Amino acid sequence: MRWSWTIERKVMAGFLFALLLLVAAGGAAIWVANRNIQTYRIVAHTHEVLSRLEQTLTGLLRVESGGRGYAVSGDLEFLEANDRARGQISTNLAELERLVSDNPVQLQRLAELVPVVESKLDFVQRVIEARRTGTADDAFQLIASGEGRKEMDDITTRIRTLQATERDLLSARAEATVTAAQRNIAVVILLNLLGAGFVLAGWMILRRDFRLRREAEMERDRFFNLSLDMFCVAGMDGYFKRLNPAWEATLGFTLSELMQRPFVEFVHPEDRPATEDIARQLAGGSRVVAFENRYLRKDGSYVWLLWNAFPLGERGLIYASARDTTERRLAEQKVRQLNDSLQQQARQLEAANKELEAFSYSVSHDLRAPLRHIQGYADMLQRAAEGQLSEKATRYLRTISEAGNEMGQLIDDLLAFSRDGRSEINLRNIELDGVVRKVIEELEMVTRDRNIVWKISPLPRVKGDPTALRQVFANLIGNAIKYSRNRDPAEIEIGCSGSASDGVVIFVRDNGAGFDMQYVHKLFGVFQRLHRSDEFEGTGIGLATVRRMISRHGGRTWAEGELDRGATFYLTLKPAEPANPATT
């Protein structure tokens, strides 16, 4: 009769053999265990010192990185990381002082390390303060001095010296342990019979482990059978060996029907070459992730399956999972169709906008000829009939001339608005302070007889087209001057109110006539005006130009106001791209 070596019997035989070994070597095992405990404590102490030293060095690198990060970006999150690292450094230094207190040499080295670390932390804080109170260039200049690098090199050398000493101590203690083991092994071996108890305990534990393993296998089988994903085990011979019920629910075939035929017969004919190639890869030991093919359903339709597979070459098996992705693919197809439709609509809209701009430009030019005739004949009539017309007739002629001039201004503004829509935007880093200062200088003829209090805060560097932004601020500041002319003094404020998701927020504020917020939606429309022309001159093109220019920069425009209390106009612009920091 052939002896059947089950796992339990093999384990039992192994325990009997181990029992014999423990009778001979149990004492040595006990001694080794005791020495290991002692060695572990010593090693643990040494490794803790080494770990604390490494954490201190890492913390300093994080402090340095956080300081540089803040110097580059001004982002306060770098300061938070910096503060956390400083706290960890203090904790590590205090713990190191406790750990090496039994070693005067190491304690002295640690005492010499602490002021160097404090000096390094002080240097990083100076970099941060230079960035906080000055500019990034101030911080970069301090970094480029090399002071921080010298201190970091000194700290690294000192920490490596401490670590080397700890490692030497560890080696010496290990050698002492070996010597003691050789001296005491003859005595300890007398206690080897105690090892038999460990064999019995191990046997009981292993019995429990077998029970737990069987329970785990039952749990695995439950998971396999209840999973909504399609799990399978296939052989290298091309047949399924095991399938979970999700296969029958998805494909409609019974599990026996699926396992009676080669699995490639269920694959869509167009996908079979790729599937066979994947099968060869798996047979060669390669893992397959995210492979898709189509599988036949019993009703004749096909479903898309997404596969992950792993080969077990020594057993000739493939473990795989599949998921039905048919609905996802249909949804992706609909999304692609929708995107194509949207792109077509966008092209149509772009073409319509170009046609509208061309139409506006053409109409504006065509209006000039009859307008010149009206103005010219009105002037000729006024000169020819000078002194012969009544006061009323003279007023009529003056009204015609003024209306002609106003119409001419409207045409000029419309032409400018049309050109703005077609002009190319050349983006580069710009100092807004210089743009605003130049605009105010150009408006000096308008403001020199006015009592205006200017409040201009420092403005950030932004990315934009200099010519376009100059026109934007000329319109906004010009409006502020115009609508505050009834104030004495007029107050005009220009500044930055922080950041938004689409850039920095710039504002122009005045204490002028203001507007009713219920009409705010009309402000940025072409020819939209909220005041009568006899109160404030203008054509209603300026703010429309502002919105168009800022939109072409990828920003937004909006306004807030109150009647007789002034108005504030906001816009967002992308911040300037940072300069490359100095290499330290």
MOURGI-V600492 format. One record per helix or strand. SS is the DSSP state (hx for helix, st for strand). FROM is the first residue (numbers start at 1). LEN is the number of residues. If there is no record, write none. Layout:
ss->SS from->FROM len->LEN
ss->SS from->FROM len->LEN
This chain:
ss->hx from->7 len->67
ss->hx from->76 len->24
ss->hx from->104 len->30
ss->hx from->136 len->9
ss->hx from->147 len->80
ss->st from->230 len->6
ss->st from->240 len->4
ss->hx from->246 len->6
ss->hx from->255 len->6
ss->hx from->263 len->4
ss->st from->267 len->1
ss->hx from->269 len->15
ss->st from->288 len->9
ss->st from->302 len->11
ss->hx from->313 len->3
ss->st from->317 len->8
ss->hx from->326 len->59
ss->hx from->391 len->32
ss->st from->428 len->4
ss->hx from->432 len->11
ss->hx from->444 len->4
ss->st from->452 len->5
ss->st from->461 len->4
ss->hx from->466 len->18
ss->st from->490 len->11
ss->st from->503 len->8
ss->hx from->517 len->6
ss->hx from->542 len->11
ss->st from->557 len->6
ss->st from->566 len->8
ss->st from->575 len->1
